[in-house]
């Protein structure tokens, strides 16, 4: 359960550095710190410190000077945690950091758990749960787009939208409950058509927000792209060309790639995670067959399949490969046929082949992986694919599976309420479904906290945040 005692932690990762920051929070920290901190200006003590200002200090313990540095005090409630909070800016020696932590513990300030500062910020109303999760996403963001989305969430984008939906929902619920409370009175109630129209508006807004998850999750975790195809069509050469690196083994011997090779790069603010798979062919080699099976499994997890075929192969071989991978596609996946080795065919042959492939599948792209011809254009095509996932165009984007799952539950309850109206179900049952919608929306922003959920969320944070 949530504790209200005093806590401390190194906020700079606990590594040797030029400067270390130690963060301290709690209702009694000022009295405890007054015993070990001496201000360079003798006319100042910690009780007289103004909030958000820097003061030169020394830290003494057992008649020994441990370090000198700077102190900033952020008084409750105008601090990150909502409690009195102090930050010490000290020399980054590991010895100094550990010694000062010992001193703080000896004065009744315990070591914080991972994410405990942010947990206190949430519990003290300094941020909602979507903002707290966004703090973690900012820290772990690996590209400009994921950082931009996380910053928007931390500034309350998702939370504010949910609160607006909840506000309108509660107005709708009040109309329904008015009918319950005054059913025997001569009062004019809202028509079912009006209630249905209002509910359809909620369903549309919740659905639109939930649709953003496919795009947001891809941006946050990186877009998984599988390079697939027959053996010896140049999959490893293509991956090396995309990464501009000799990451995969390149050989003319079929079946050289026997495992799944993974790597990533960032392009136009999007992280692409590539898997170079073993070529799909019948083989008696047990190890190669394991690679083939793993390739099929990994490809099923990808958002986009780059199917590599050789422009100078026979049509039957190309068609067979396209037909095979079309049958492997599942909902949400897209297949892009990449014609490789275009340097080995004439322009007329390439044009004719492209037209034939277009009769099987709309997406086809021509390259030479060996000579890195049209590689950047292929990268643009992959970027456009990611942007196509952003079907809503909304500024607020869901990147978090917990939030998405709660939205889906809210959407299901709203659909149940709609069915209740259409089928003229009793008003009290309609009211219950609307309350379920409100409950699930409240879970998105953490108005109905669960200890298990809070533990799962904040345990992923680093210590000191």
Buried (B, 14 or more C-beta within 10 A) or exposed (E): EEEEEBBBBBBBEBEEBEEBBBBBBBEBBBBBBEEBBBBEEEEBBBEEBEEEEEBEBBBBBEEEEBBBBBBBBBBBEEBBBBBBBBBBBBBBEEEBBEBBBEBBEEBBBBEBBBBBBBBBBBBBEBBBBBBBBBBBBBEBBBBBBBBBBBBBBBEBBBBBBBBEBBEEBEEBBEBBBBBEEEEEEEEEBBEBEEBBEBBEBBBEBBBBBBBBBBBBBBBBEBBBBBBBBBBBBBBBBBBBBBBEEEBBEBEEEBBBBBBBBBBBBBBBBBBBBBBBBBBBEEBEEEEBBEBBEBBBEBBEEBBBBBBBBBBBBEEEEBBBBBEBBBEBBEEEBBBBBBBBBBEEBEEEEBEEBBEEBEEBBEBBBBBBBBEBBBBEEBBEBBBEBBEEBBEBEBEBBBBBEBBBBBBBBBBBBBBBBBEBBEEEBEBEEBBBBBBBBBBBBBBBBBBBBEEEBBEEBBEEBBBBB
